[in-house]
Amino acid sequence: MHQYFFENLTVWQNARNTTKDIYILTKKFPIEEKYGLVSQLRRAMLSVMANIAEGMARTTNKDKARMINISYSSAIEVINFLILSLDLEFISVEEYTNLRKKLEHITNQLISLRQKLKN
């Protein structure tokens, strides 16, 4: 089976693993949040990995960098929703800290990739 370039990127692999973590975490959220916070968290995290993949399929570095920037913005959105989830006591401080560290690592990787593409 052919492997696409994006699949070899550590940042995409990290986003993939964190997406799985978000899905597992949000399974325990209150049922009334199914179409609210659960949906928002999952869609934002899916956007992180999807935009990395889509970006690497673009032909110009400018277009690739734009998609990586969108991915970065989605990662920030996930952090925002995790803060709210902590405030609402849907997640523990430990769960929040663990995912926050993973997302900070991903955002740093995205910034580096974006800079590399711009140069």
C-alpha beads as a LAMMPS data file, in Angstrom:
LAMMPS data file: protein, C-alpha beads

119 atoms
118 bonds

1 atom types
1 bond types

-500.0 500.0 xlo xhi
-500.0 500.0 ylo yhi
-500.0 500.0 zlo zhi

Masses

1 110.0

Atoms # bond

1 1 1 0.000 0.000 0.000
2 1 1 1.255 3.460 -0.902
3 1 1 2.121 5.751 1.966
4 1 1 1.523 9.469 1.470
5 1 1 4.024 12.089 2.539
6 1 1 1.834 13.490 5.332
7 1 1 1.724 10.073 7.012
8 1 1 5.482 10.299 7.635
9 1 1 5.243 13.669 9.370
10 1 1 5.713 13.425 13.127
11 1 1 3.311 16.318 13.640
12 1 1 0.550 14.451 11.770
13 1 1 1.271 11.277 13.763
14 1 1 1.067 13.272 17.005
15 1 1 -2.190 14.876 15.885
16 1 1 -3.573 11.447 15.013
17 1 1 -2.740 10.080 18.473
18 1 1 -4.149 13.160 20.189
19 1 1 -7.353 12.888 18.130
20 1 1 -7.774 9.376 19.478
21 1 1 -7.175 10.703 23.008
22 1 1 -9.855 13.375 22.508
23 1 1 -12.374 10.783 21.292
24 1 1 -11.707 8.553 24.292
25 1 1 -11.850 11.492 26.713
26 1 1 -15.121 12.903 25.371
27 1 1 -16.912 9.550 25.650
28 1 1 -17.349 10.303 29.356
29 1 1 -18.787 13.822 28.886
30 1 1 -22.431 14.394 29.847
31 1 1 -24.866 13.188 27.185
32 1 1 -26.294 16.705 26.812
33 1 1 -22.885 17.803 25.490
34 1 1 -22.973 15.302 22.607
35 1 1 -23.868 18.012 20.072
36 1 1 -22.092 20.790 21.944
37 1 1 -18.679 20.555 23.495
38 1 1 -18.062 16.922 22.469
39 1 1 -18.783 17.690 18.827
40 1 1 -16.730 20.898 18.881
41 1 1 -13.705 19.254 20.500
42 1 1 -13.758 16.307 18.139
43 1 1 -14.266 18.393 15.000
44 1 1 -11.521 20.856 15.947
45 1 1 -9.047 18.047 16.608
46 1 1 -10.027 16.313 13.373
47 1 1 -9.367 19.613 11.629
48 1 1 -5.821 19.688 13.000
49 1 1 -4.864 16.401 11.377
50 1 1 -6.979 16.857 8.236
51 1 1 -5.464 20.240 7.419
52 1 1 -1.939 18.876 7.820
53 1 1 -2.789 16.121 5.340
54 1 1 -4.525 18.487 2.922
55 1 1 -1.749 21.029 3.204
56 1 1 0.918 18.541 2.205
57 1 1 -1.077 17.771 -0.947
58 1 1 -0.939 21.397 -2.081
59 1 1 1.499 22.244 -4.846
60 1 1 3.034 25.470 -3.566
61 1 1 4.755 26.097 -0.248
62 1 1 2.566 29.171 0.203
63 1 1 -0.589 27.036 0.010
64 1 1 0.964 24.392 2.256
65 1 1 1.871 27.040 4.849
66 1 1 -1.693 28.433 4.739
67 1 1 -3.154 25.001 5.499
68 1 1 -0.658 24.472 8.326
69 1 1 -1.764 27.831 9.743
70 1 1 -5.387 26.630 9.663
71 1 1 -4.289 23.467 11.467
72 1 1 -2.533 25.608 14.089
73 1 1 -5.695 27.669 14.592
74 1 1 -7.729 24.506 15.103
75 1 1 -5.228 23.300 17.715
76 1 1 -5.689 26.579 19.589
77 1 1 -9.439 26.015 19.387
78 1 1 -8.975 22.584 21.002
79 1 1 -6.982 24.159 23.845
80 1 1 -9.823 26.650 24.344
81 1 1 -12.383 23.838 24.598
82 1 1 -10.167 21.886 27.002
83 1 1 -9.970 24.922 29.283
84 1 1 -13.773 25.116 29.271
85 1 1 -14.029 21.369 29.874
86 1 1 -11.792 21.776 32.915
87 1 1 -13.822 24.750 34.146
88 1 1 -17.021 22.708 33.830
89 1 1 -15.329 19.786 35.630
90 1 1 -15.863 17.412 32.695
91 1 1 -12.147 16.547 32.840
92 1 1 -9.598 16.332 35.628
93 1 1 -6.587 18.591 36.037
94 1 1 -4.395 15.613 35.130
95 1 1 -6.319 14.949 31.899
96 1 1 -6.203 18.629 31.027
97 1 1 -2.467 18.911 31.717
98 1 1 -1.664 15.796 29.704
99 1 1 -3.613 16.959 26.644
100 1 1 -2.436 20.548 26.998
101 1 1 1.192 19.390 26.835
102 1 1 0.467 17.291 23.751
103 1 1 -1.251 20.213 22.029
104 1 1 1.532 22.628 22.936
105 1 1 3.990 20.202 21.350
106 1 1 1.823 19.946 18.224
107 1 1 1.457 23.729 17.944
108 1 1 5.231 24.131 18.255
109 1 1 5.724 21.559 15.506
110 1 1 3.187 23.353 13.309
111 1 1 4.920 26.706 13.827
112 1 1 8.249 25.144 12.837
113 1 1 6.748 23.487 9.772
114 1 1 5.037 26.702 8.713
115 1 1 8.305 28.639 9.053
116 1 1 10.154 26.011 7.042
117 1 1 7.577 26.241 4.269
118 1 1 7.722 30.042 4.215
119 1 1 11.525 30.091 3.765

Bonds

1 1 1 2
2 1 2 3
3 1 3 4
4 1 4 5
5 1 5 6
6 1 6 7
7 1 7 8
8 1 8 9
9 1 9 10
10 1 10 11
11 1 11 12
12 1 12 13
13 1 13 14
14 1 14 15
15 1 15 16
16 1 16 17
17 1 17 18
18 1 18 19
19 1 19 20
20 1 20 21
21 1 21 22
22 1 22 23
23 1 23 24
24 1 24 25
25 1 25 26
26 1 26 27
27 1 27 28
28 1 28 29
29 1 29 30
30 1 30 31
31 1 31 32
32 1 32 33
33 1 33 34
34 1 34 35
35 1 35 36
36 1 36 37
37 1 37 38
38 1 38 39
39 1 39 40
40 1 40 41
41 1 41 42
42 1 42 43
43 1 43 44
44 1 44 45
45 1 45 46
46 1 46 47
47 1 47 48
48 1 48 49
49 1 49 50
50 1 50 51
51 1 51 52
52 1 52 53
53 1 53 54
54 1 54 55
55 1 55 56
56 1 56 57
57 1 57 58
58 1 58 59
59 1 59 60
60 1 60 61
61 1 61 62
62 1 62 63
63 1 63 64
64 1 64 65
65 1 65 66
66 1 66 67
67 1 67 68
68 1 68 69
69 1 69 70
70 1 70 71
71 1 71 72
72 1 72 73
73 1 73 74
74 1 74 75
75 1 75 76
76 1 76 77
77 1 77 78
78 1 78 79
79 1 79 80
80 1 80 81
81 1 81 82
82 1 82 83
83 1 83 84
84 1 84 85
85 1 85 86
86 1 86 87
87 1 87 88
88 1 88 89
89 1 89 90
90 1 90 91
91 1 91 92
92 1 92 93
93 1 93 94
94 1 94 95
95 1 95 96
96 1 96 97
97 1 97 98
98 1 98 99
99 1 99 100
100 1 100 101
101 1 101 102
102 1 102 103
103 1 103 104
104 1 104 105
105 1 105 106
106 1 106 107
107 1 107 108
108 1 108 109
109 1 109 110
110 1 110 111
111 1 111 112
112 1 112 113
113 1 113 114
114 1 114 115
115 1 115 116
116 1 116 117
117 1 117 118
118 1 118 119
